[in-house]
Structure formats: C-alpha cells, structure tokens
C-alpha cells in the first residue's frame, strides 16, 4: 500500500496504532528459549501467520514459516499452563509490542 492508500485508510478512522503497532515474528530458536511471559506476549500480540505478507510474492513461504513458529508458541504456551489472571493482567492489551 502506498502513502496515498495509507492516508485513505487512516482517513477512514482506523486507529494508527493498529497499522504500525505490531510484533515481528520471533525465530524458532527464540521461541524455544522463551519464558512463559514472553510466550504469552507473542500468543496475544502476534498477527496471524502471513498477515504482513498479503499480496506479496513471498506470501506462501512466509505463511509456512510463521505458521510453524506460531504452532510452536501455542504448543509451548499450553505446556506452560497458558494464561493465569495475573499473567493476563501483567501482559495487558495495550502496547503489545
């Protein structure tokens, strides 16, 4: 999306933070080393796999790569016990980056 398209989207009332406030996918090695809090941040804050690559030539490659990463995040976070009320409150919803 070019600058004009972006300005159009912003002009439609979409929150700017939605457009620019997103996490970058970690590597598999980072996921393997992450603690429960970090796993929870990724679980809650990452966009759906492939989202950042829609309409790009490497979409299928990135979709496969990010799906593998997200699957590992979900598996490890489930093994760690998922969210507790305390962890959920600690991570919050604002400023997920």
FENQUIZI-V691299 format. One record per helix or strand of 3 or more residues. SS is the DSSP state (H for helix, E for strand). FROM is the first residue (numbers start at 1). TO is the last residue. If there is no record, write none. Layout:
BEGIN
ss=<SS;SS>
from=<FROM;FROM>
to=<TO;TO>
END
This chain:
BEGIN
ss=<H;H;H;H;H;H;H>
from=<3;16;28;36;51;59;85>
to=<11;20;33;45;53;79;91>
END
